[in-house]
Amino acid sequence: MMILASCLAAAGCVGNSASERQDANVESSLQYDSVPCDQLLAQRNGLA
């Protein structure tokens, strides 16, 4: 059992899954929910 745990840790499967990273991305983007779309577009276009 210890070998399996060490293999999963080495493969990056423990505590850093794709779904956890996606959840973090969703949480970090919640601040933009209250910003009007045209304002977000203007900010994006200003960066280009």
CHARMM internal coordinates of N, CA and C (Angstrom, degrees):
IC EDIT
DIST 1 N 1 CA 1.4513
DIST 1 CA 1 C 1.5335
ANGL 1 N 1 CA 1 C 111.03
DIST 1 C 2 N 1.3143
ANGL 1 CA 1 C 2 N 116.65
DIHE 1 N 1 CA 1 C 2 N -36.99
DIST 2 N 2 CA 1.4619
ANGL 1 C 2 N 2 CA 120.69
DIHE 1 CA 1 C 2 N 2 CA 179.64
DIST 2 CA 2 C 1.5241
ANGL 2 N 2 CA 2 C 110.82
DIHE 1 C 2 N 2 CA 2 C -65.19
DIST 2 C 3 N 1.3230
ANGL 2 CA 2 C 3 N 116.33
DIHE 2 N 2 CA 2 C 3 N -34.96
DIST 3 N 3 CA 1.4659
ANGL 2 C 3 N 3 CA 120.28
DIHE 2 CA 2 C 3 N 3 CA 179.11
DIST 3 CA 3 C 1.5257
ANGL 3 N 3 CA 3 C 110.00
DIHE 2 C 3 N 3 CA 3 C -64.59
DIST 3 C 4 N 1.3160
ANGL 3 CA 3 C 4 N 116.81
DIHE 3 N 3 CA 3 C 4 N -42.13
DIST 4 N 4 CA 1.4643
ANGL 3 C 4 N 4 CA 120.87
DIHE 3 CA 3 C 4 N 4 CA 178.76
DIST 4 CA 4 C 1.5234
ANGL 4 N 4 CA 4 C 110.62
DIHE 3 C 4 N 4 CA 4 C -62.03
DIST 4 C 5 N 1.3084
ANGL 4 CA 4 C 5 N 117.22
DIHE 4 N 4 CA 4 C 5 N -44.15
DIST 5 N 5 CA 1.4599
ANGL 4 C 5 N 5 CA 120.91
DIHE 4 CA 4 C 5 N 5 CA -179.78
DIST 5 CA 5 C 1.5226
ANGL 5 N 5 CA 5 C 111.05
DIHE 4 C 5 N 5 CA 5 C -63.03
DIST 5 C 6 N 1.3191
ANGL 5 CA 5 C 6 N 116.81
DIHE 5 N 5 CA 5 C 6 N -41.20
DIST 6 N 6 CA 1.4631
ANGL 5 C 6 N 6 CA 119.00
DIHE 5 CA 5 C 6 N 6 CA -179.70
DIST 6 CA 6 C 1.5234
ANGL 6 N 6 CA 6 C 111.03
DIHE 5 C 6 N 6 CA 6 C -69.77
DIST 6 C 7 N 1.3271
ANGL 6 CA 6 C 7 N 117.77
DIHE 6 N 6 CA 6 C 7 N -33.85
DIST 7 N 7 CA 1.4674
ANGL 6 C 7 N 7 CA 120.79
DIHE 6 CA 6 C 7 N 7 CA 177.02
DIST 7 CA 7 C 1.5295
ANGL 7 N 7 CA 7 C 110.91
DIHE 6 C 7 N 7 CA 7 C -66.90
DIST 7 C 8 N 1.3165
ANGL 7 CA 7 C 8 N 116.65
DIHE 7 N 7 CA 7 C 8 N -41.64
DIST 8 N 8 CA 1.4593
ANGL 7 C 8 N 8 CA 120.17
DIHE 7 CA 7 C 8 N 8 CA 178.48
DIST 8 CA 8 C 1.5247
ANGL 8 N 8 CA 8 C 110.97
DIHE 7 C 8 N 8 CA 8 C -65.21
DIST 8 C 9 N 1.3161
ANGL 8 CA 8 C 9 N 116.65
DIHE 8 N 8 CA 8 C 9 N -40.22
DIST 9 N 9 CA 1.4621
ANGL 8 C 9 N 9 CA 120.37
DIHE 8 CA 8 C 9 N 9 CA 179.10
DIST 9 CA 9 C 1.5235
ANGL 9 N 9 CA 9 C 110.27
DIHE 8 C 9 N 9 CA 9 C -65.67
DIST 9 C 10 N 1.3178
ANGL 9 CA 9 C 10 N 116.63
DIHE 9 N 9 CA 9 C 10 N -41.02
DIST 10 N 10 CA 1.4632
ANGL 9 C 10 N 10 CA 120.61
DIHE 9 CA 9 C 10 N 10 CA -179.86
DIST 10 CA 10 C 1.5290
ANGL 10 N 10 CA 10 C 111.17
DIHE 9 C 10 N 10 CA 10 C -66.95
DIST 10 C 11 N 1.3171
ANGL 10 CA 10 C 11 N 116.61
DIHE 10 N 10 CA 10 C 11 N -32.03
DIST 11 N 11 CA 1.4639
ANGL 10 C 11 N 11 CA 121.03
DIHE 10 CA 10 C 11 N 11 CA -179.64
DIST 11 CA 11 C 1.5281
ANGL 11 N 11 CA 11 C 111.90
DIHE 10 C 11 N 11 CA 11 C -81.81
DIST 11 C 12 N 1.3226
ANGL 11 CA 11 C 12 N 117.13
DIHE 11 N 11 CA 11 C 12 N -6.27
DIST 12 N 12 CA 1.4605
ANGL 11 C 12 N 12 CA 120.27
DIHE 11 CA 11 C 12 N 12 CA -180.00
DIST 12 CA 12 C 1.5049
ANGL 12 N 12 CA 12 C 113.49
DIHE 11 C 12 N 12 CA 12 C 81.40
DIST 12 C 13 N 1.3216
ANGL 12 CA 12 C 13 N 117.08
DIHE 12 N 12 CA 12 C 13 N 23.33
DIST 13 N 13 CA 1.4566
ANGL 12 C 13 N 13 CA 120.69
DIHE 12 CA 12 C 13 N 13 CA -176.36
DIST 13 CA 13 C 1.5247
ANGL 13 N 13 CA 13 C 112.96
DIHE 12 C 13 N 13 CA 13 C -91.91
DIST 13 C 14 N 1.2967
ANGL 13 CA 13 C 14 N 118.25
DIHE 13 N 13 CA 13 C 14 N -4.74
DIST 14 N 14 CA 1.4564
ANGL 13 C 14 N 14 CA 120.49
DIHE 13 CA 13 C 14 N 14 CA -175.15
DIST 14 CA 14 C 1.5220
ANGL 14 N 14 CA 14 C 109.37
DIHE 13 C 14 N 14 CA 14 C -107.89
DIST 14 C 15 N 1.3281
ANGL 14 CA 14 C 15 N 116.12
DIHE 14 N 14 CA 14 C 15 N 119.45
DIST 15 N 15 CA 1.4479
ANGL 14 C 15 N 15 CA 121.16
DIHE 14 CA 14 C 15 N 15 CA 173.25
DIST 15 CA 15 C 1.5165
ANGL 15 N 15 CA 15 C 115.74
DIHE 14 C 15 N 15 CA 15 C 72.64
DIST 15 C 16 N 1.3022
ANGL 15 CA 15 C 16 N 118.28
DIHE 15 N 15 CA 15 C 16 N 5.85
DIST 16 N 16 CA 1.4635
ANGL 15 C 16 N 16 CA 119.43
DIHE 15 CA 15 C 16 N 16 CA -178.82
DIST 16 CA 16 C 1.5239
ANGL 16 N 16 CA 16 C 109.42
DIHE 15 C 16 N 16 CA 16 C -144.74
DIST 16 C 17 N 1.3168
ANGL 16 CA 16 C 17 N 115.30
DIHE 16 N 16 CA 16 C 17 N 45.51
DIST 17 N 17 CA 1.4574
ANGL 16 C 17 N 17 CA 119.42
DIHE 16 CA 16 C 17 N 17 CA -175.99
DIST 17 CA 17 C 1.5242
ANGL 17 N 17 CA 17 C 110.81
DIHE 16 C 17 N 17 CA 17 C -75.74
DIST 17 C 18 N 1.3048
ANGL 17 CA 17 C 18 N 115.41
DIHE 17 N 17 CA 17 C 18 N 164.80
DIST 18 N 18 CA 1.4633
ANGL 17 C 18 N 18 CA 120.79
DIHE 17 CA 17 C 18 N 18 CA -179.93
DIST 18 CA 18 C 1.5207
ANGL 18 N 18 CA 18 C 110.68
DIHE 17 C 18 N 18 CA 18 C -62.08
DIST 18 C 19 N 1.3343
ANGL 18 CA 18 C 19 N 117.52
DIHE 18 N 18 CA 18 C 19 N -37.27
DIST 19 N 19 CA 1.4604
ANGL 18 C 19 N 19 CA 119.41
DIHE 18 CA 18 C 19 N 19 CA -179.52
DIST 19 CA 19 C 1.5231
ANGL 19 N 19 CA 19 C 111.48
DIHE 18 C 19 N 19 CA 19 C -68.16
DIST 19 C 20 N 1.3342
ANGL 19 CA 19 C 20 N 117.65
DIHE 19 N 19 CA 19 C 20 N -34.35
DIST 20 N 20 CA 1.4632
ANGL 19 C 20 N 20 CA 120.12
DIHE 19 CA 19 C 20 N 20 CA 177.05
DIST 20 CA 20 C 1.5228
ANGL 20 N 20 CA 20 C 110.58
DIHE 19 C 20 N 20 CA 20 C -67.04
DIST 20 C 21 N 1.3265
ANGL 20 CA 20 C 21 N 116.97
DIHE 20 N 20 CA 20 C 21 N -40.03
DIST 21 N 21 CA 1.4684
ANGL 20 C 21 N 21 CA 119.96
DIHE 20 CA 20 C 21 N 21 CA 177.87
DIST 21 CA 21 C 1.5247
ANGL 21 N 21 CA 21 C 110.39
DIHE 20 C 21 N 21 CA 21 C -66.18
DIST 21 C 22 N 1.3367
ANGL 21 CA 21 C 22 N 116.70
DIHE 21 N 21 CA 21 C 22 N -38.48
DIST 22 N 22 CA 1.4591
ANGL 21 C 22 N 22 CA 120.40
DIHE 21 CA 21 C 22 N 22 CA 179.34
DIST 22 CA 22 C 1.5299
ANGL 22 N 22 CA 22 C 110.10
DIHE 21 C 22 N 22 CA 22 C -65.76
DIST 22 C 23 N 1.3405
ANGL 22 CA 22 C 23 N 117.00
DIHE 22 N 22 CA 22 C 23 N -40.87
DIST 23 N 23 CA 1.4606
ANGL 22 C 23 N 23 CA 120.28
DIHE 22 CA 22 C 23 N 23 CA 177.46
DIST 23 CA 23 C 1.5246
ANGL 23 N 23 CA 23 C 110.77
DIHE 22 C 23 N 23 CA 23 C -60.67
DIST 23 C 24 N 1.3161
ANGL 23 CA 23 C 24 N 116.86
DIHE 23 N 23 CA 23 C 24 N -40.48
DIST 24 N 24 CA 1.4662
ANGL 23 C 24 N 24 CA 120.73
DIHE 23 CA 23 C 24 N 24 CA 178.82
DIST 24 CA 24 C 1.5221
ANGL 24 N 24 CA 24 C 110.53
DIHE 23 C 24 N 24 CA 24 C -64.47
DIST 24 C 25 N 1.3302
ANGL 24 CA 24 C 25 N 117.23
DIHE 24 N 24 CA 24 C 25 N -38.05
DIST 25 N 25 CA 1.4661
ANGL 24 C 25 N 25 CA 120.68
DIHE 24 CA 24 C 25 N 25 CA 178.32
DIST 25 CA 25 C 1.5187
ANGL 25 N 25 CA 25 C 111.13
DIHE 24 C 25 N 25 CA 25 C -65.79
DIST 25 C 26 N 1.3373
ANGL 25 CA 25 C 26 N 116.64
DIHE 25 N 25 CA 25 C 26 N -39.39
DIST 26 N 26 CA 1.4608
ANGL 25 C 26 N 26 CA 120.54
DIHE 25 CA 25 C 26 N 26 CA 179.11
DIST 26 CA 26 C 1.5221
ANGL 26 N 26 CA 26 C 109.54
DIHE 25 C 26 N 26 CA 26 C -65.15
DIST 26 C 27 N 1.3372
ANGL 26 CA 26 C 27 N 116.51
DIHE 26 N 26 CA 26 C 27 N -45.07
DIST 27 N 27 CA 1.4584
ANGL 26 C 27 N 27 CA 120.03
DIHE 26 CA 26 C 27 N 27 CA 179.63
DIST 27 CA 27 C 1.5246
ANGL 27 N 27 CA 27 C 111.11
DIHE 26 C 27 N 27 CA 27 C -61.32
DIST 27 C 28 N 1.3203
ANGL 27 CA 27 C 28 N 117.36
DIHE 27 N 27 CA 27 C 28 N -38.72
DIST 28 N 28 CA 1.4596
ANGL 27 C 28 N 28 CA 119.63
DIHE 27 CA 27 C 28 N 28 CA -177.89
DIST 28 CA 28 C 1.5260
ANGL 28 N 28 CA 28 C 112.07
DIHE 27 C 28 N 28 CA 28 C -74.48
DIST 28 C 29 N 1.3151
ANGL 28 CA 28 C 29 N 118.28
DIHE 28 N 28 CA 28 C 29 N -18.52
DIST 29 N 29 CA 1.4637
ANGL 28 C 29 N 29 CA 120.17
DIHE 28 CA 28 C 29 N 29 CA -179.47
DIST 29 CA 29 C 1.5261
ANGL 29 N 29 CA 29 C 112.57
DIHE 28 C 29 N 29 CA 29 C -95.71
DIST 29 C 30 N 1.3314
ANGL 29 CA 29 C 30 N 118.08
DIHE 29 N 29 CA 29 C 30 N -4.48
DIST 30 N 30 CA 1.4630
ANGL 29 C 30 N 30 CA 120.52
DIHE 29 CA 29 C 30 N 30 CA -179.30
DIST 30 CA 30 C 1.5272
ANGL 30 N 30 CA 30 C 112.05
DIHE 29 C 30 N 30 CA 30 C -61.97
DIST 30 C 31 N 1.3190
ANGL 30 CA 30 C 31 N 117.50
DIHE 30 N 30 CA 30 C 31 N -25.84
DIST 31 N 31 CA 1.4636
ANGL 30 C 31 N 31 CA 120.61
DIHE 30 CA 30 C 31 N 31 CA -179.97
DIST 31 CA 31 C 1.5273
ANGL 31 N 31 CA 31 C 112.10
DIHE 30 C 31 N 31 CA 31 C -62.38
DIST 31 C 32 N 1.3293
ANGL 31 CA 31 C 32 N 117.36
DIHE 31 N 31 CA 31 C 32 N -22.08
DIST 32 N 32 CA 1.4614
ANGL 31 C 32 N 32 CA 121.05
DIHE 31 CA 31 C 32 N 32 CA -177.41
DIST 32 CA 32 C 1.5265
ANGL 32 N 32 CA 32 C 112.81
DIHE 31 C 32 N 32 CA 32 C -89.40
DIST 32 C 33 N 1.3256
ANGL 32 CA 32 C 33 N 118.21
DIHE 32 N 32 CA 32 C 33 N -4.44
DIST 33 N 33 CA 1.4592
ANGL 32 C 33 N 33 CA 120.68
DIHE 32 CA 32 C 33 N 33 CA -178.43
DIST 33 CA 33 C 1.5233
ANGL 33 N 33 CA 33 C 112.42
DIHE 32 C 33 N 33 CA 33 C -63.50
DIST 33 C 34 N 1.3237
ANGL 33 CA 33 C 34 N 117.30
DIHE 33 N 33 CA 33 C 34 N -29.32
DIST 34 N 34 CA 1.4626
ANGL 33 C 34 N 34 CA 119.95
DIHE 33 CA 33 C 34 N 34 CA -177.24
DIST 34 CA 34 C 1.5290
ANGL 34 N 34 CA 34 C 112.77
DIHE 33 C 34 N 34 CA 34 C -94.52
DIST 34 C 35 N 1.3234
ANGL 34 CA 34 C 35 N 117.61
DIHE 34 N 34 CA 34 C 35 N 0.62
DIST 35 N 35 CA 1.4689
ANGL 34 C 35 N 35 CA 121.50
DIHE 34 CA 34 C 35 N 35 CA -179.15
DIST 35 CA 35 C 1.5275
ANGL 35 N 35 CA 35 C 108.80
DIHE 34 C 35 N 35 CA 35 C -92.25
DIST 35 C 36 N 1.3354
ANGL 35 CA 35 C 36 N 117.70
DIHE 35 N 35 CA 35 C 36 N 129.23
DIST 36 N 36 CA 1.4702
ANGL 35 C 36 N 36 CA 120.17
DIHE 35 CA 35 C 36 N 36 CA 179.40
DIST 36 CA 36 C 1.5342
ANGL 36 N 36 CA 36 C 111.49
DIHE 35 C 36 N 36 CA 36 C -60.35
DIST 36 C 37 N 1.3184
ANGL 36 CA 36 C 37 N 115.47
DIHE 36 N 36 CA 36 C 37 N 146.98
DIST 37 N 37 CA 1.4681
ANGL 36 C 37 N 37 CA 121.13
DIHE 36 CA 36 C 37 N 37 CA -176.80
DIST 37 CA 37 C 1.5217
ANGL 37 N 37 CA 37 C 112.24
DIHE 36 C 37 N 37 CA 37 C -59.58
DIST 37 C 38 N 1.3367
ANGL 37 CA 37 C 38 N 117.42
DIHE 37 N 37 CA 37 C 38 N -41.01
DIST 38 N 38 CA 1.4616
ANGL 37 C 38 N 38 CA 118.90
DIHE 37 CA 37 C 38 N 38 CA -178.08
DIST 38 CA 38 C 1.5270
ANGL 38 N 38 CA 38 C 111.65
DIHE 37 C 38 N 38 CA 38 C -64.31
DIST 38 C 39 N 1.3180
ANGL 38 CA 38 C 39 N 117.05
DIHE 38 N 38 CA 38 C 39 N -32.42
DIST 39 N 39 CA 1.4657
ANGL 38 C 39 N 39 CA 120.17
DIHE 38 CA 38 C 39 N 39 CA 177.05
DIST 39 CA 39 C 1.5278
ANGL 39 N 39 CA 39 C 110.67
DIHE 38 C 39 N 39 CA 39 C -69.40
DIST 39 C 40 N 1.3301
ANGL 39 CA 39 C 40 N 116.56
DIHE 39 N 39 CA 39 C 40 N -41.09
DIST 40 N 40 CA 1.4628
ANGL 39 C 40 N 40 CA 120.04
DIHE 39 CA 39 C 40 N 40 CA 177.51
DIST 40 CA 40 C 1.5270
ANGL 40 N 40 CA 40 C 110.90
DIHE 39 C 40 N 40 CA 40 C -63.80
DIST 40 C 41 N 1.3300
ANGL 40 CA 40 C 41 N 116.55
DIHE 40 N 40 CA 40 C 41 N -41.25
DIST 41 N 41 CA 1.4645
ANGL 40 C 41 N 41 CA 120.45
DIHE 40 CA 40 C 41 N 41 CA 178.55
DIST 41 CA 41 C 1.5222
ANGL 41 N 41 CA 41 C 111.25
DIHE 40 C 41 N 41 CA 41 C -63.55
DIST 41 C 42 N 1.3175
ANGL 41 CA 41 C 42 N 116.93
DIHE 41 N 41 CA 41 C 42 N -41.05
DIST 42 N 42 CA 1.4614
ANGL 41 C 42 N 42 CA 120.24
DIHE 41 CA 41 C 42 N 42 CA 179.52
DIST 42 CA 42 C 1.5276
ANGL 42 N 42 CA 42 C 110.64
DIHE 41 C 42 N 42 CA 42 C -64.33
DIST 42 C 43 N 1.3311
ANGL 42 CA 42 C 43 N 116.63
DIHE 42 N 42 CA 42 C 43 N -40.49
DIST 43 N 43 CA 1.4662
ANGL 42 C 43 N 43 CA 119.95
DIHE 42 CA 42 C 43 N 43 CA 177.93
DIST 43 CA 43 C 1.5204
ANGL 43 N 43 CA 43 C 110.67
DIHE 42 C 43 N 43 CA 43 C -65.00
DIST 43 C 44 N 1.3270
ANGL 43 CA 43 C 44 N 116.48
DIHE 43 N 43 CA 43 C 44 N -42.58
DIST 44 N 44 CA 1.4666
ANGL 43 C 44 N 44 CA 120.46
DIHE 43 CA 43 C 44 N 44 CA 179.43
DIST 44 CA 44 C 1.5194
ANGL 44 N 44 CA 44 C 110.83
DIHE 43 C 44 N 44 CA 44 C -63.17
DIST 44 C 45 N 1.3276
ANGL 44 CA 44 C 45 N 116.30
DIHE 44 N 44 CA 44 C 45 N -45.99
DIST 45 N 45 CA 1.4592
ANGL 44 C 45 N 45 CA 120.25
DIHE 44 CA 44 C 45 N 45 CA -178.67
DIST 45 CA 45 C 1.5231
ANGL 45 N 45 CA 45 C 111.60
DIHE 44 C 45 N 45 CA 45 C -66.31
DIST 45 C 46 N 1.3133
ANGL 45 CA 45 C 46 N 116.80
DIHE 45 N 45 CA 45 C 46 N -30.14
DIST 46 N 46 CA 1.4513
ANGL 45 C 46 N 46 CA 120.28
DIHE 45 CA 45 C 46 N 46 CA 177.64
DIST 46 CA 46 C 1.5159
ANGL 46 N 46 CA 46 C 112.71
DIHE 45 C 46 N 46 CA 46 C -68.56
DIST 46 C 47 N 1.3170
ANGL 46 CA 46 C 47 N 117.22
DIHE 46 N 46 CA 46 C 47 N -23.61
DIST 47 N 47 CA 1.4629
ANGL 46 C 47 N 47 CA 121.49
DIHE 46 CA 46 C 47 N 47 CA 178.86
DIST 47 CA 47 C 1.5221
ANGL 47 N 47 CA 47 C 112.09
DIHE 46 C 47 N 47 CA 47 C -81.21
DIST 47 C 48 N 1.3282
ANGL 47 CA 47 C 48 N 116.58
DIHE 47 N 47 CA 47 C 48 N -22.99
DIST 48 N 48 CA 1.4708
ANGL 47 C 48 N 48 CA 120.44
DIHE 47 CA 47 C 48 N 48 CA -175.20
DIST 48 CA 48 C 1.5082
ANGL 48 N 48 CA 48 C 113.14
DIHE 47 C 48 N 48 CA 48 C -76.64
END
COOR INIT
IC SEED 1 N 1 CA 1 C
IC BUILD
